[in-house]
Amino acid sequence: MDMRRLVGRNVRRIRLEKGLTQEAFAERSGFSQQYLSSLERGTRNPTVVTLFELASALGVSHVALVEPDGEVQAAKPMRRGGRRNRR
């Protein structure tokens, strides 16, 4: 699960549900519109403090920003590093 993308999807979904543009959300949250855009695209790795501040600006619990949203794909099984078994 890519937490950056999950947080980004949740922030965008909640922002749109609240009827906020990125610019209006930027004013309300104190973060730049460029930062919020990167966050929503899943290219930023916000701190716990940032998540709390974003959630406060959206009027939701910080937990809402990290809750699975149904678009999370199952994790792919890990390979063993390509090692051959010795016989």
Summary of the structure (lengths in Angstrom):
residues: 87
radius of gyration: 16.9
end to end distance: 36.0
largest distance: 64.6
contacts: 195
relative contact order: 0.20
helix: 54%
strand: 0%
